[in-house]
């Protein structure tokens, strides 16, 4: 996840916006934050406990005091970086060996400042031995201290294996201190510091529904018999029809490696190099090999098959090695992800952290142009696909197609994604669509709906039973809408009317008014809430019998009270609430 940009002042937030991250702002002083907080110390402690990287635009002491009670072991602490008020200095306070030094250098580079790194290895050696490049792993972390101590006292080391990032270290073939770079498990009793480069690809084939435990056991056995280290695994690979295989995906997560997938023709092209081909597999999925072919495809033409296909009851596994470290993001295709994101009415203060995280994590976003503009700060630099109103199906189709290609997609909706929004259309298209679409991961991120926002502005009109009805007859027959209006009126529900009127649709709102006025009387309260949570917000309360219908448009939500909804003046404004009966029940 991107780091948290922790800000106590608006000036700090303005500086933080130059960086990529999730802006957390102190509610009384910072406007437009992705996440607002009231208690700085408690918020920092919660972030630290959750393992979030923190860049604090505040005094270093504030950060230290907030997280000090949580400090245990330096290997487990997330990065914490303090940035001076003018942006001149970025100081890694904690997590220097887990990315804080690198993060401080990045912050300084973006802000035009300087990273004040104090870690001995970084200062004296120019690198941190316990912070290898992405994908590399340390087999024996306790050996780092011994090697670092030798180097800091002027000794040289012997490096067995290829590690370009270590080339600047003083080296001597006769040195007693050894660093070994290998994909194999370290020998028992060895004193060498062992790094595992990401050079192994684990190919897996399995029947539908194969348990996670069986797949993990097969992988572990295959690695063990070949003498290979799990730390050197760069990715778990398979055929694309397995991209939604629960046990396989869980096994990749246990390994701590990405799962990547290949189309059948790519695997079929590897058949000359596989050792065990199967006519049955070819007839079933279009390639005679999955485990071996996927492993070989991942490591490329220069790679070699180290562990031929091994079988369990319902799965197969093979392991291949690349001569150079692998970048898993460039291998095959990831499982596609579609987040259907409700951004609320538009205000950052009314946007959930989950929605902000989904937008920040996406590599492309799809939505109506106005809605994308409302989250422009979170999607800056991402590939953007936008359509106008009335093109909802095209919007959903584009999002599904992108996700089916292995992309991480955010489909942006206003309000709540599942309330008169695109989540339902997406699932409708998924049910009717091609099988490859159903293999993507789909998450619906809820947002504050217009009816919730309006209710909050008004007081508590939804305190008792309520319902929502859309007055758009573009998708629902007029007769059905009228039937629902009369049923809601008869049931004495508080009613939120979505899509109440447009330039062309003006007839149903007067009908709704007349239906409810006949059932509840002309004095029943009705609220019109326009541009909720955005510039130009207007919330007005009328009586049903007043002249209010002509002021309503598509940016307005209409809320009609029940016969028990009450109005009273407070602080110079009208407030609405619908009692549920607590007070009456509790009266002696």
C-alpha positions in Angstrom: 0.0 0.0 0.0 1.1 3.6 -0.6 2.4 5.4 2.5 0.2 7.4 4.8 0.9 11.1 4.5 0.1 12.3 8.1 -0.6 16.0 8.3 -1.6 18.2 11.2 -1.8 21.5 9.3 -3.0 22.7 5.9 0.5 23.8 5.0 1.7 20.3 5.7 -1.1 18.8 3.6 -0.3 21.1 0.7 3.4 19.9 0.8 2.3 16.3 1.2 0.2 16.5 -2.0 3.4 16.5 -4.0 3.9 12.9 -3.0 1.9 9.8 -3.9 0.1 8.4 -0.8 -3.0 8.4 1.3 -3.5 11.8 2.9 -4.6 11.7 6.5 -5.5 15.1 7.9 -6.3 16.5 11.3 -10.0 17.3 10.9 -10.0 20.8 12.5 -7.2 22.1 10.4 -6.9 20.1 7.1 -9.4 20.2 4.4 -9.9 17.6 1.6 -8.0 14.7 3.3 -8.6 11.2 2.2 -9.0 10.2 5.8 -9.8 12.7 8.6 -8.9 12.1 12.2 -9.5 13.9 15.5 -7.0 12.3 17.9 -3.5 12.5 16.4 -1.8 10.1 18.8 -4.4 7.5 18.7 -4.6 7.6 14.9 -0.8 7.3 14.6 -0.8 4.3 17.0 -3.5 2.6 15.0 -1.6 3.1 11.7 1.7 1.8 13.2 0.0 -1.2 14.7 -1.5 -2.0 11.3 1.9 -1.9 9.7 1.3 1.2 7.6 4.3 3.2 6.3 4.0 6.7 7.7 5.4 10.0 6.4 4.6 12.6 9.1 4.6 16.3 8.1 5.0 17.3 11.8 7.5 17.4 14.6 9.5 14.1 15.0 8.6 14.0 18.7 4.9 13.7 17.9 5.6 10.6 15.9 7.9 9.1 18.4 5.7 9.6 21.4 2.7 8.2 19.6 4.2 4.9 18.6 6.8 4.4 21.4 4.5 2.1 23.5 4.2 -0.2 20.5 7.9 -0.7 19.8 9.2 -4.3 20.1 11.6 -5.5 17.5 13.2 -3.4 14.7 12.5 -6.2 12.2 8.7 -5.8 12.7 8.3 -2.0 12.8 6.9 -0.3 9.7 8.7 2.8 8.2 8.2 6.1 10.0 9.6 9.2 8.4 9.4 12.8 9.7 9.5 15.7 7.3 10.4 19.2 8.3 7.9 22.0 7.9 9.7 23.5 4.9 10.3 20.1 3.3 14.1 20.4 3.5 14.7 17.3 5.5 13.2 13.8 5.5 14.3 11.9 8.6 13.7 8.1 8.9 12.9 7.6 12.6 11.8 3.9 12.6 11.9 1.0 10.2 15.2 2.0 8.6 15.7 -1.6 7.8 12.2 -2.1 6.4 12.2 0.7 3.8 12.3 3.9 5.8 15.7 5.0 4.5 14.6 4.4 0.9 11.3 6.2 1.6 13.2 9.1 3.1 15.4 9.4 0.0 12.3 9.3 -2.2 10.5 12.0 -0.2 13.6 14.2 -0.3 14.0 13.8 -4.0 10.4 14.7 -4.7 10.5 17.7 -2.3 13.9 18.9 -3.3 15.3 18.3 0.2 17.8 16.0 1.9 17.4 12.6 3.5 18.9 12.6 7.0 19.8 8.9 7.2 21.7 7.8 10.3 21.8 4.0 9.9 25.5 3.0 10.0 25.4 0.6 7.0 23.7 3.1 4.8 26.0 5.9 5.8 29.3 4.0 5.7 28.6 1.3 3.1 26.1 3.0 0.9 23.5 0.2 1.4 21.7 -1.7 4.0 22.5 -5.4 4.2 19.2 -6.3 5.7 17.2 -4.4 3.1 17.9 -6.3 -0.2 16.3 -5.4 -3.5 12.6 -6.2 -4.1 12.1 -9.9 -4.4 15.3 -10.9 -2.7 15.2 -12.6 0.7 17.6 -13.3 3.5 17.8 -16.9 4.6 19.5 -16.1 8.0 18.8 -12.6 9.2 21.0 -13.0 12.3 24.1 -13.2 10.1 23.6 -9.7 8.9 25.0 -8.2 12.1 28.2 -10.2 11.9 28.9 -9.3 8.3 28.0 -5.6 8.8 30.3 -5.4 11.8 33.2 -6.9 9.8 32.6 -4.4 7.0 32.4 -1.4 9.3 35.7 -2.4 10.9 37.4 -2.3 7.5 37.4 -6.0 6.6 36.5 -7.4 3.2 34.0 -10.1 2.3 33.9 -12.9 -0.2 30.7 -13.0 -2.4 29.7 -16.3 -3.9 27.2 -15.8 -6.6 25.9 -12.8 -8.6 24.5 -9.8 -6.7 25.2 -6.5 -8.6 23.7 -4.5 -5.7 26.6 -5.7 -3.5 29.4 -5.0 -5.9 30.5 -1.8 -4.1 31.4 -3.7 -1.0 35.2 -4.3 -0.4 35.8 -7.9 -1.6 38.6 -10.4 -1.2 38.4 -14.1 -2.3 40.4 -15.0 0.8 38.1 -13.2 3.2 36.8 -15.1 6.2 33.4 -13.4 6.0 31.2 -14.7 3.3 28.0 -13.7 1.5 26.4 -16.4 -0.6 23.8 -15.8 -3.3 21.9 -18.9 -4.2 18.5 -20.4 -5.0 19.4 -23.5 -2.9 18.9 -24.0 0.8 21.9 -23.1 2.9 24.1 -25.9 4.1 23.8 -26.8 7.8 26.4 -25.1 10.0 27.3 -22.5 7.4 28.3 -19.1 8.8 27.8 -17.3 5.5 25.1 -14.6 5.1 22.8 -16.2 2.5 20.6 -14.2 0.0 18.0 -15.8 -2.1 17.5 -14.0 -5.4 14.0 -14.3 -7.1 15.0 -16.7 -9.8 12.6 -19.7 -9.3 9.2 -20.1 -11.0 6.9 -22.7 -9.4 4.5 -24.1 -12.0 1.2 -25.6 -10.6 -1.6 -27.4 -12.3 -4.6 -28.7 -10.4 -8.1 -30.0 -10.6 -10.9 -27.5 -9.8 -11.4 -27.2 -6.1 -8.0 -28.7 -5.0 -7.5 -27.9 -1.3 -4.9 -25.3 -0.4 -3.2 -27.7 1.9 -2.6 -30.2 -0.9 -1.1 -27.6 -3.2 1.2 -26.2 -0.5 2.3 -29.7 0.6 3.2 -30.6 -3.0 5.2 -27.3 -3.5 7.1 -27.8 -0.3 7.9 -31.4 -1.1 9.1 -30.5 -4.7 11.3 -27.7 -3.3 12.7 -29.9 -0.6 13.6 -32.8 -2.9 15.4 -30.4 -5.3 17.2 -28.7 -2.4 15.7 -25.4 -3.4 14.7 -22.5 -1.1 11.2 -21.1 -0.9 12.9 -17.7 -0.5 14.1 -17.9 -4.1 10.6 -18.3 -5.5 9.7 -15.3 -7.7 6.2 -16.4 -8.6 3.7 -19.2 -8.7 2.5 -19.7 -12.3 -0.3 -21.6 -14.0 -2.7 -21.6 -16.9 -5.2 -18.7 -17.1 -8.3 -20.9 -16.5 -6.9 -21.4 -12.9 -6.7 -17.7 -12.2 -9.6 -17.9 -9.8 -8.6 -21.2 -8.2 -8.9 -20.5 -4.5 -6.4 -23.1 -3.2 -3.8 -22.0 -5.8 -4.1 -18.3 -5.0 -3.9 -19.1 -1.2 -0.8 -21.1 -1.8 0.8 -18.2 -3.6 -0.1 -15.9 -0.7 1.5 -18.4 1.8 4.7 -18.4 -0.3 4.6 -14.6 -0.3 4.8 -14.5 -4.0 2.5 -13.3 -6.8 0.4 -15.7 -8.8 0.7 -15.2 -12.6 -1.1 -16.9 -15.4 -0.6 -17.8 -19.1 -3.0 -18.4 -21.9 -3.0 -22.0 -23.3 -1.2 -21.1 -26.6 1.8 -19.7 -24.7 2.1 -22.9 -22.7 1.6 -25.0 -25.8 4.6 -23.3 -27.3 6.8 -24.7 -24.5 5.9 -28.3 -25.3 9.3 -29.0 -27.0 11.0 -28.3 -23.6 8.7 -30.2 -21.3 9.6 -33.6 -20.1 6.1 -34.9 -19.4 3.3 -34.2 -21.9 -0.3 -35.3 -21.5 -2.8 -35.9 -24.3 -5.6 -35.7 -21.7 -4.5 -32.3 -20.5 -4.1 -31.1 -24.1 -7.7 -32.1 -24.8 -8.9 -30.5 -21.6 -7.2 -27.1 -21.6 -5.5 -26.8 -24.9 -1.9 -27.5 -23.9 -0.2 -30.8 -23.1 1.6 -29.4 -20.0 0.6 -26.9 -17.4 3.1 -27.2 -14.4 6.3 -27.6 -16.5 5.2 -25.4 -19.4 4.2 -22.6 -17.0 7.4 -22.7 -15.1 9.5 -22.7 -18.3 7.4 -19.9 -19.9 8.1 -17.8 -16.7 11.9 -18.2 -16.8 12.2 -17.7 -20.6 14.3 -19.4 -23.2 17.5 -19.2 -21.1 15.9 -20.8 -18.1 16.1 -24.4 -17.1 13.8 -27.0 -15.6 15.2 -27.9 -12.2 12.4 -30.0 -10.8 10.3 -31.9 -13.4 6.6 -32.4 -12.8 5.7 -34.1 -9.6 2.1 -35.2 -8.8 -0.1 -35.4 -5.8 -3.7 -36.7 -5.8 -5.2 -33.7 -7.6 -2.3 -31.4 -8.4 1.0 -31.2 -10.3 4.1 -29.1 -9.6 7.4 -28.3 -11.5 10.1 -25.7 -10.8 12.3 -23.8 -13.3 15.2 -21.4 -12.7 16.1 -18.2 -14.5 19.7 -17.2 -14.9 18.8 -13.6 -13.8 16.4 -12.3 -11.1 12.8 -12.3 -12.3 10.3 -9.4 -12.2 7.0 -11.1 -11.5 5.0 -8.1 -12.8 6.3 -8.8 -16.3 5.5 -12.5 -16.3 2.2 -13.7 -17.8 -0.8 -12.0 -16.5 -2.1 -11.3 -13.0 -5.6 -12.2 -11.9 -7.8 -9.3 -12.8 -9.3 -7.2 -10.0 -12.4 -5.0 -10.3 -13.3 -2.7 -7.4 -16.7 -1.1 -7.8 -16.2 2.0 -5.7 -18.8 4.2 -4.2 -17.2 7.6 -3.5 -20.1 9.0 -1.6 -21.5 12.4 -2.5 -18.1 13.6 -3.6 -16.5 15.2 -0.5 -13.3 13.6 0.7 -14.6 13.8 4.2 -17.5 11.5 3.2 -15.3 9.0 1.4 -14.4 5.7 3.1 -10.8 4.7 3.6 -11.6 1.5 1.7 -12.7 3.5 -1.3 -9.6 5.7 -1.1 -7.4 2.6 -0.9 -9.1 1.0 -3.9 -8.7 4.1 -6.0 -5.0 4.4 -5.0 -4.3 0.8 -5.7 -6.0 0.8 -9.2 -3.9 1.0 -12.3 -6.8 2.3 -14.3 -10.2 3.9 -13.5 -13.5 3.9 -15.3 -16.4 6.2 -14.7 -18.5 9.2 -15.6 -16.3 12.2 -16.1 -17.8 14.3 -13.2 -17.3 11.5 -10.7 -13.7 11.0 -11.8 -13.0 14.7 -11.4 -14.3 14.4 -7.8 -11.4 12.0 -7.0 -8.8 13.5 -9.2 -6.2 13.7 -6.4 -6.4 10.0 -5.9 -6.3 8.9 -9.6 -3.7 11.3 -10.9 -1.4 9.6 -13.4 -3.6 6.5 -13.8 -5.1 5.4 -17.1 -8.6 7.0 -17.2 -11.6 5.8 -19.2 -14.6 8.1 -19.0 -18.0 8.2 -20.6 -21.0 10.6 -20.4 -24.3 10.0 -18.7 -26.5 7.4 -20.4 -23.5 5.1 -21.2 -23.6 3.0 -18.1 -23.4 -0.3 -20.0 -20.4 0.8 -22.0 -18.7 1.9 -18.8 -19.3 -1.5 -17.1 -18.2 -3.4 -20.2 -15.0 -1.5 -20.4 -14.2 -2.1 -16.8 -14.9 -5.8 -17.1 -12.8 -6.1 -20.2 -9.9 -4.4 -18.6 -10.1 -6.6 -15.5 -10.3 -9.7 -17.7 -6.9 -8.6 -19.2 -5.4 -8.9 -15.7 -5.6 -5.2 -14.9 -6.6 -3.7 -11.5 -9.6 -1.6 -12.2 -11.7 0.8 -10.2 -15.2 1.4 -11.5 -16.2 4.7 -9.9 -19.8 5.5 -8.8 -21.2 8.3 -6.8 -23.0 7.6 -3.5 -23.1 3.9 -2.8 -22.0 1.5 -5.6 -24.9 -0.8 -4.9 -27.7 1.7 -4.6 -29.0 2.8 -8.0 -25.4 2.5 -9.2 -23.3 0.2 -11.3 -22.6 -2.7 -9.0 -25.9 -4.4 -10.0 -25.2 -3.9 -13.7 -21.7 -5.3 -13.3 -23.0 -8.5 -11.7 -25.7 -8.8 -14.4 -23.0 -8.6 -17.1 -20.8 -11.1 -15.2 -23.6 -13.6 -14.9 -24.3 -13.3 -18.7 -20.7 -12.9 -19.8 -17.8 -15.1 -20.9 -16.1 -17.5 -18.4 -12.9 -15.5 -18.4 -14.8 -12.6 -16.9 -16.0 -14.6 -14.0 -12.4 -15.5 -13.1 -11.7 -11.9 -12.0 -11.8 -10.8 -8.3 -14.7 -8.4 -7.7 -15.1 -6.2 -4.6 -17.8 -3.7 -3.9 -16.6 -0.7 -1.9 -19.7 0.9 -0.2 -20.1 4.7 0.0 -22.3 7.1 1.8 -25.5 7.2 -0.3 -27.5 10.3 -1.1 -30.2 9.3 1.3 -27.8 9.0 4.2 -26.1 12.3 3.3 -29.4 14.1 3.1 -30.6 12.5 6.4 -27.4 13.7 8.1 -27.9 17.2 7.0 -31.6 17.2 8.0 -31.2 15.6 11.4 -32.6 12.0 11.7 -35.5 11.5 9.3 -34.6 7.9 8.8 -35.0 7.0 12.4 -37.8 4.6 11.6 -38.8 2.5 8.5 -38.0 4.0 5.2 -37.6 3.1 1.5 -36.1 4.5 -1.7 -37.8 4.8 -5.1 -36.3 5.9 -8.3 -38.6 8.1 -10.5 -36.6 7.4 -13.7 -38.9 5.6 -16.1 -36.0 4.9 -18.5 -35.6 1.5 -17.0 -38.7 1.0 -15.0 -42.3 1.2 -16.4 -44.3 4.2 -15.2 -47.1 2.0 -14.0 -44.6 0.1 -11.8 -43.2 3.3 -10.3 -46.7 4.6 -9.5 -47.6 1.2 -7.9 -44.5 1.5 -5.6 -45.3 5.1 -4.8 -48.8 4.2 -3.7 -47.5 1.2 -1.7 -45.0 3.4 0.1 -47.6 6.0 0.9 -50.0 3.3 2.2 -47.2 1.9 4.3 -46.4 5.3 5.9 -42.7 4.9 5.0 -40.3 7.9 5.0 -39.4 7.9 1.2 -36.3 9.0 -0.6 -36.9 9.7 -4.2 -33.9 9.2 -6.5 -33.7 10.6 -10.0 -36.7 12.8 -9.3 -36.8 14.9 -12.4 -34.8 15.9 -15.5 -35.3 18.3 -18.3 -37.4 15.7 -20.1 -38.9 13.8 -17.2 -41.2 16.2 -15.3 -44.4 14.3 -14.8 -43.7 11.7 -12.2 -42.6 14.1 -9.4 -45.9 16.0 -9.4 -47.7 12.6 -9.4 -45.6 11.5 -6.4 -46.4 14.7 -4.5 -50.1 14.2 -5.1 -50.0 10.6 -4.0 -48.3 11.4 -0.7 -50.3 14.6 -0.1 -53.5 12.6 -0.4 -52.2 10.0 2.1 -50.4 12.4 4.5 -51.8 15.8 4.1 -50.4 19.1 2.7 -48.5 19.8 6.0 -46.3 16.7 5.7 -42.6 17.8 5.4 -40.6 17.2 2.3 -36.9 18.0 1.9 -34.9 18.8 -1.3 -31.2 18.2 -1.0 -29.0 19.3 -4.0 -25.3 18.9 -4.6 -24.8 17.1 -1.2 -21.2 17.2 0.0 -20.1 19.4 -3.0 -19.8 23.1 -3.7 -23.2 24.7 -4.0 -25.0 22.3 -1.6 -28.5 23.4 -0.8 -30.9 21.6 1.6 -34.4 23.0 1.9 -37.5 21.9 3.8 -41.0 22.5 2.5 -44.5 21.3 3.2 -45.9 19.0 0.6 -48.5 21.6 -0.3 -45.8 24.3 -1.0 -44.5 25.1 -4.5 -41.2 23.1 -4.5 -41.5 20.7 -7.4 -40.1 23.1 -10.1 -36.8 23.6 -8.2 -36.0 19.9 -8.4 -33.5 18.4 -10.9 -31.3 15.3 -11.3 -28.8 16.6 -8.8 -31.5 16.7 -6.1 -32.7 14.0 -3.7 -36.2 14.4 -2.4 -37.1 13.0 1.0 -40.7 12.8 2.1 -41.5 12.4 5.8 -43.9 9.9 7.2 -46.9 10.9 9.3 -44.8 10.7 12.4 -41.8 12.7 11.0 -41.4 15.9 13.1 -39.9 19.3 12.3 -38.7 22.0 14.7 -36.4 25.0 14.7 -32.9 24.7 16.1 -30.0 27.1 15.8 -31.7 29.1 13.1 -32.6 26.1 10.9 -35.3 23.5 10.6 -34.5 20.0 11.7 -36.4 16.8 10.9 -36.5 13.5 12.7 -38.7 10.4 12.8 -39.0 9.0 16.3 -38.8 5.2 16.6 -40.6 5.1 20.0 -37.6 4.8 22.4 -38.8 7.6 24.6 -42.3 6.4 24.9 -41.2 2.9 25.7 -38.9 4.0 28.5 -41.4 6.4 30.1 -42.5 4.9 33.5 
